[in-house]
Amino acid sequence: MRGWRGAAVTALMAAIVTALIGSPGAAHASARAAATEERPCPVAVPSGTTCGYLLVPERRDVPGSRTIRVGYAVHRSTSPDRRADPVVYSSGGPGSPSTQLTGFLARMSPDRDVIVVEQRGGRHSQPSLSCPEVVRGLVETLKTPKATADETGPITEGALACQSRYQAEKIDLRGYRTGEIAADVVELRTALGYEQWNLIGVSYSTRSMLEAAARDPRGTRAVVLDSFLPSQVNWYDEAVPALRATLTKLGAGARFDEMVARYNAHPAAYATKDPLTRTRIGVRLTGDDIATIIGEAAHETEVAPLLPALVDALADGRVELLQPLLDGVGDALTSHDWGLYYAVQCQDEVPFNAFTAQSGPRLFTGVADTAVCAAWNLPRSSGEAATTTAPVLVLGGQYDPTTPPESARQAATALPNARFTEFAGIGHGVFLSSDCGRRTIAAFLADPTAAGTAPCDPGAGAPSPVRPGDLHLTSAPYRMSQSPVLLAPLGIFALAAAVQFLAGLVTLVRRRGHGLLPSLAGLAGLAGLAFAGLAALSLTRVSDDTVFAIGLPPAIAWYGLLAVVSTALSIIAAFRLRSASSEIIPVVTGLVLLTWLYGWVLA
């Protein structure tokens, strides 16, 4: 078992310090008053929010270590029922920014001040440890059909270039680890003058927040650990089994191995945007690469239900359906500050994993991380796992492949005053995706020691997984979302049908009693409008717009028969004797629409 606070002697000294003055964090704060400085907020925040830097040593274990700046934001509650104990939040990653969530958190806790603390080394702290060199190396490996594990050279080169730049800037990467991040949180409470507060962590920051609670028992009223990443878990070693377990829950496990094997043998070619230059590039993805992308996408609660249909289609060779997920990889590669990510992972996670050979895909996250850590050669953290006697609420998402609810539930039993709740149908980051999750947090913070009735049912409202056959699988909707001009055939057809229908009504009124033949155009327009209306109705009944990334409701193929009828009637009306030349327009638009619909959209 590992943690972040030294071996037996260190633990003994920490216990003595805690008994005398409260915690190791308090000991440090008493020896050196925490300092802050104001600054403009780096992103949009709600009114009543101020931002600043906490000034701290880069390494607390080195006397005279240089000072760095840790970003934070404080939103003051204006509620007449304002409570004295605020909530303090930090995002996960490691290396994810936090300040952009200030407004979201303020709405969650309107009766409390909200403090958002950035991680040292993040983009809203100084220094900011971005590492585009490693991102460039990873992109280079994806451009070839070889497995990432067989071509880590570009990643290693990028890591060494990044490390050399840090050394030139006098940055000591040994100061960027979970223990120091937790100590920053403790010092911030002292600097801001709060007697107690409530800690909220998600994913990686559940580790730093739990460590902060352990260091600052007197200042910690309650702790929320959302998508708990226990220090006992060897994350890399368990990544593939956890992904398999999630896909099995969704009903996608049966064809997962078949999909991986297919593309490991014959990599798939794609075009996407370079995350750094935003130019179009070509990439070649193996089955291992696709498995990694699917695992990352499964974090999203909206995406997870689509995986059964998507994995099945990919196993059948429908490579184009992966495009939406692939295009999202670029944003993921620029969402973290990778220098901070690797500094933490290389000290606090990678050294504790065996990386033994196992069946299944070799996820490129693990391959890249081990390559960077081998290049950086940072020291391994050591010590016992952090714990706290404060009340703890642990939240887990049913479909979370990164911090599975099973491991979170088990880890919660090791915390003396913890309770665990699993939320059906949710992926990674419960409070971001689940209203019930947010209400559960609010109820817990109102009275952390109460064991009353839950404010909502965490097992209700989960969307059903999309099975093969539940959707007409097609990449057309996603391509239309990227280029709306591709919707032109439908828009022009609907407009022509409306004009045709109105013209038919006028003709019927003017020539009443002269037979049905003049109303054929009107009937054609009516059939066309019926197609457009029913298609639109079927789309509005789809509860999650993410579905359109991979398909359409199957009923649209049947509604298309109304477009066939409309076009057929238009042809008859256009080629009868004495028809106006303008009546050829609905024929052309109908034929174009049918070609577009059955030749591309539903092909």
N, C-alpha and C positions, 0 to 999 in steps of 0.2 A: 504494500500500500504506500502511496506517495502523497505528498502535500507540499507545503511551501515554507515550513518554519524550522528547518534545521533538524539536528539529531537530538539524542537524549539530553545532552548537557544544555543545549539551547532551549529545549522544551522546559527543563527544570528552571532555568533562569527566567524564562517567560512567565512561569507560574508564580515565582517569587515576586516579580515586578507587578503582575496582575493583582496579587493579594495586597500589595502595598499601595499602589496608586491607580489601579483600574485596568490597565492594559499596556502592551508594548507601544501601541500607538500613542496612548496618553503620556507614557514616559518620554517619548521623543518630543511630543508637543510641549511638554513642560520644560524641556531643555532648550528648545528653540521655538520661539513664537512663530506661528504660521503667518505668512504675509500674503496679501493679495494686491492686485492692481486692476483698475477698471479698464475696459476696452469696448469698442463698438461690437455689437453682436454680429457674428460672421454670416448668419443666415436669417431669413425672416422669422420673427418670433412675435407672439402676441404682446399687446401693450401691457405695461406693468412688469416687463421683463428687463433685467439688467444682466450684463455679461462681464466676465473678468477672467483673470489668470490667478491661479494659486502658484506661488513661488516655492519650489521645493528642490532639494538636492537631486541630481541625476542618480547618484548612488548614496544611499543613507549609510552604507557600510564602509564608506571611504571618507575619512575626515577631509574637509576642504573641497569636496566634490563640487563641480560647477552647478549653478542654479539653472533649472529649466522651468518652463511655464506650462501649467495644466489648465486647459480651458474649462470654464463652467458657465452656467446660466442660472439665474434665480428668478422665478415668476412668483410675485407676491399675490396671495389670494386677497380678494376684496370682499369675500363673503362675510356677512354679519356673524355667521357661525364658525368663523375661522378657528381651526385647531392649532395648538402650539407645536405639534410634531409634524414636520413636513415629510414629503416623500422625496427620495433621491434616487435617480435612475442613471444607469450607464448601459450603452448598447453592447452587443456581443462582438463577434469577429474571431479572434482579436483584430482590432483595427477598424471597426465600424464607427462612424460618427454618431453623435447622440443629439446635438442641439436642435436639429430639425424636428424632433419629436416633442419639443417643449409645449406647444399648443395642444397637441393630442393628449399629453399627460395632464395638462391643466384642466382639460374638459373631463378627464377621468376622475380627478380629485379637486373639485372646485372649492372645497372647504379647507384646503391645505396649501401651503406654499409648495412649489415644485422646484427642486434643484436637479439640474441635469449636469453631470460631470463627464467630461471627455476623458479618454485614456491618454496617459502621457505618450507622446510620440504620434498621436493622431493628427488628422488634418487641421483641427481647430485648437491644437496645442503647439508649443514651440520647444524644440524643433519638431517638424512634421516629417515622419519617416516614410515618405512615399518611396517606392522602389520600382519604377517603370521598367528598369533593366530586366527584372525577372519576368514581368508580364510579357515583354518582347521575346524573351527566350521561350516562354511557354507557347506563345503564338507560333513561333518558328517550328516547334515540334509538331504542331497540329497541321502544318502545311504539307507534311509528308505522310505517306501511307504506313510508315513504320510505327510500332508501338512506342509510346512515350518512354516506357522503361528502357528501351533499347537506344535512345538518343537524347540523353539528358545533358549533353554537352552545352547546347545553347542556354539551358537553365543555369548550369554551373557558371558559365561565363558571365551571365547577367548578375548572378549572386555576388561573384567576386568584384565585378565593377561597382555594384551598389555598396558593398562593404568598403571598398577603397575610397569611395566618395564620402562615406560616413567618417572614416578615419581622418580624411583631410579636413573635415568639418569638426573634428575633435568630439565626435559622438561616441559614447561608450555604450554599446548595445547590451552590456551586462546589466545596465540599469533599467532595462525595459522588460519587466517580467511581472508575474501576477502579484508577488509579494509587495513590490513597490507600488503597483497600481492600487492595491488595497490600502496601503499606507497613505496614499494621496487622498482617498475618500475619508479616512479617519481625520486627517489634518484639516480637510475642508470643513468638517463639522465644527471643529474648534475655531477656525478662522471666521466662520459665518456667525458663530455665537449661539448655535442651537444646542439646547440641553440634551434632547433626544430626537431621533428621526427614524424613518422607516425606509429600509433599503429594498430596491427592486432591481433585480438582475435578470437578463434574458440570455440564454445560450451560454457563450463563453463567460459573460460578466456574472453569471451565477457563481462562478468560482471566485472572482475578485470580491463580489459583495459578501459572500459567505466568509471569506477571509477577513474582510473589513469588520464584519460582525464579531468574529472571533477576537480581533484585536481591540475592539471597542465595545465591550459588553455593557458598560454603563450608558453609552450613548445610543445603543440600538434598542428600539422599542419592538420592532417586528421586521421580518424578512420575507420577501416574495421571491421565489426562484422559479422562473418561467422557462420551460425547456431546460431543465437542470442537467448540467454537464458535470457529474461527480468526478472528483479527482481520482477515485478508485478505478474509473473506467479507462482502459487503454483504447483511446478513440480510434486510432488507425487500425489496430488489430481487429476491432469489432465493426469497422465501417461496412465491409461487404456482408457479413451476417445480418447486420441491422437493416441494410438495404433489402436483402432478400426477404427478411421477415415482414417489412412494410409492404413489399410487392405481393407477398403471399396474402396478407390481410386484404389487399385490394382485389385479389383474384388475378393478378398479373404474373405470379411467380412461375406458372407452368411453362410459359414461352420465353421467359427472360433469358435463360441459358441458350436457347436456340437463336435468339436475336443476337446475343453477344458472339456466339460462334460464327454466325453468318458474316458479320462485318469484320471480325478479326481475320477471316479468310479473304474477304473481298471488301476493303474499306470503301466508304461512300464519299463521293465528292460533293462539296457544297460551296456556295459563294456567300460571304457574309461581310460585315464591317470589321475592320481592324479596330480594336478598342482604343488604341492610342492615336492613330492618324485619321480614323473614321473613313478611310478609303476602302473600296471593295477589294477583298482578297479571296483566294481560293484555299480551302482547307480539305484535308482528307481524314476522315474519322474512322477509327477502328471500333470494334465492338466494345473494347475497354473505354474508349473515349465516350461513346454514346451512353454506356452505363453510368459514367460519371455525370454526364449532363442530366440524365434522368434522375439520378440521386439528388442532385442539387435542385432540380425543378420540383421534386416531391416535397421540398420544404413548404411550398406555397399551397395553402389550403384549397385555392381555386383549381390548381393544376392536378393535385393528387387523384381526384376521382376519374380523370381522363386517362390515367396510365394503363388500365387494362386494355382499352381499345387501342391506345397508341402503341404499346409494346407488341400486341398481336399484329397490328398492321406493319410495324417495322420488321417483325420476324418474317412477314410475307413479302418483304422487299419494297414497301411503300416509303422509301427514304425521304420523299419530299415532306412528309408530315412532321419531321423533326425540326424543320426550319424555324418555327417560332421559338422553340427552346434554344436552339443554337444561337439565334440572334440575341437572346437574352444573356448569353455567356459574356458578351462584351461588356454589358453594364455591370455584371458581377465582378469582372476583372478590374473595373475602375471604382468599385464601391468601397474597397478596403484600402487602408494604407499598409502596403505589403511589407515594408521594412519593420513596422511594429508587429505585424502578424507573425513574421518569421522569427523575430527576436523572442517573442513569447513562446511560440511553438517549439523552437529549437532548445529552449531551456526547460520548459515546463511540460511538454507533451511528447515530442518525438523520442527523447532518450528512454522513455519508459515503455516503448512498444517493441515487440520482438520482430515484427515484419517477416514472420515465417511464411513459407510458401503455403498457399491455400487455394482450393478450387474456386473458380469464378474469376471475374474480371480484376485487373490491376488498375484501380482508380488512379487517374493522373494527379489527383490532389495528393495522395500519399507519395507517389513517385516524385513529384516536384518538390514536396516539402522535405523529403529525405535528402534529395540532391542539394538543396539550399543549405540545410543544416550541416551536411558533411563539408560543404565549402566554408561555412562560417565558423564551425568548430567552437561553439559557445559552451560554457560549462553547464552541467546538468543541475537542476534544482534538487533539493532533497528535503526530507522532513515528514512529519505526520500530517494527515489530512485535517483541514480546518473543521471546526465544529462550533456550535453556539447553543446556549440554553434559551435564547430568545424564541418566541413563537415563530414558526416558519410555515409558510404555505408553499407547497410545491405543485406546479401545474405541468401537465403533460398532454401533448396532442396524440391522438390515436394513430395517425399516419406519419409521425415524425421519424424519419430515418436517421437523423443526425444525433438526436438525444432521445432515444426510444423511451416510451413511457414505462416499459418494464424495468429498465435500469434506474430510472428516476424514482419509481415506486420503491425499489429495493434500497436505494441510497437514502431515501427519506426516513426509513426505519432506523437508520444509524444516528439521526438527529433527535435529541431528547424530546423536543416539543414540536415536532413537524407533523403536518397532515398532507396527504396527497390527493389530488383530483385529476382524473383523466377526462378529456373532452373529445367526444365522438366526432369523427369527420375532420378534425383539425390537424394541421401539419406542424410546422416549426414556428414558435412565437405565438403562444395562445392569445395573449392580450391584444395583439395586433389584428387577429382574425375573428375573435369570438366575443360577441357582446356579453354572453354568459360568463366568459372568462373575466371580462372587465368588472362585471357586477360581483363576481365572486371575490375578486381582489378588494373591491370597495367594502364589501361586507366584512372581510377579514380585517382590514385596516381599522374599521370602525370599532371592533372589539376582538383583538387577536386571540384572546383566551377563551372566547365563547365557543361552544360546540353546538350551536343551534341549527335550525333548518337552513339548508342552502338556499340562496336567493333565486336559483334557477336550476333546471335539470341539465347537467353537463352531457347527458347521453341523448338529448333530443335535438332534432333539427339537422342531423347529419345528412348531407346529400348522398344519394346512391351512386356507387361507382358506375361509370359508363362502360358497359360490356361491348364486345364486338357485336355489331348489328344494331346497337342502340342509336348510332349515328350513321349518316352517309358520309364516310370519311373522304375529305377533300381538302387540299391546301388552298383552294380558290378564295375562301373568305379571308384568310390571313393575307394573301397577296392583294386582295382588294383593299384591306385596311392599310396596307403600305402604299398603294397607288389607287386612290378612289376613282380615277378615270376609267378603271376597269369595270365600274358599275354602269358605265354609259349605256350599253345595250339595254339593260333593264329599265333605266330611266326613260330612254327614248321610246321604248315599247309601251310603257305605261302611259306616257303623254299621248302617243299616237292612238292608243286604245280609248283614252278619255275623249279625244277630239272625235274619233270615229263614233263613239257611243252618242255623244251630243248631236253630231250631224245626223245620225240615224234617227234620233228622236224628232229632230226638226223635219226630216223627210216624211216620217210617219204622220206628223200633224198636218203637213201641207198636202199630202196625197192620200188622205184617209179614204178607204174604200177601193183603192187600186191594187189590192193584193199584198202579199207578204214579201215579194222579191225586193222591193226597195228597202226593206228593213234588215236585209242580210248584214249590211255594214254595221248597223246598230247592234245586232246580235254578236257580231265579231268583236266589237268594242266592249260589249258586256262581258263576254267570255274572257277577254284580255284583262279587264279590270278585276274580274273575279279571281283570276290567277294571281294578280299582283296583291290583292287584298288578303287572300288566304295564305300566300307565302309570307306576307308581312305579319299576319296573325300568328303563324307557327313560329316565327322568329322571336316575337315578343313573349311567347310562352316559355322560352328557354330562360331558366332562372339565373344562369351564370354566363356572362358574355365570353368567358374564357373558352367555353365549348367551341366557339366559332374558330378557334385557332386550328382545330383539326377536323371540323366537319359541320354538317347541317342536319336538321331534322329529316328523316327519311321521307316524310310526307311530301316534301317539296318536289320530289321526283314525280309523284302522282298528280300534284297540282299542276305540274308542267303540261299535263294532257289538256288542260283548259287553254294553254297557249297554243297547242297544236290545233284545237278546234277553232280558236280565234283566227289563226293563220289560214286554215282551210277555208273558212267562211270569207275571209278577206280576198282570197284568190278567186273564189266563185264570183264575189261581188265585183272584183276588178276586171274580170274578163268576160262579163256578160255584155250584150250589145248596149251601145250608147252609155257606157260607164265613163265617168270623168277620169282624165289622165291622173289626177291627184290620188285616185284610189289605189294606185300602185304603191304609194308610200307605206300604208299599213302592211302590205305584202312583204316589202323589203325589210321593214322593221321586225316583222314576225319571223321571217326566215333567219335574220341575224340573231334574234333572241333565242330561237331554238338551237341554232348552232352554238351559241355562247353557253346556253344552259346545259344541253346534253353532250356537246362536244368538248366542253372545258370544265364548267362548274361541277357537274355531276359525273364527269368521266372517271 
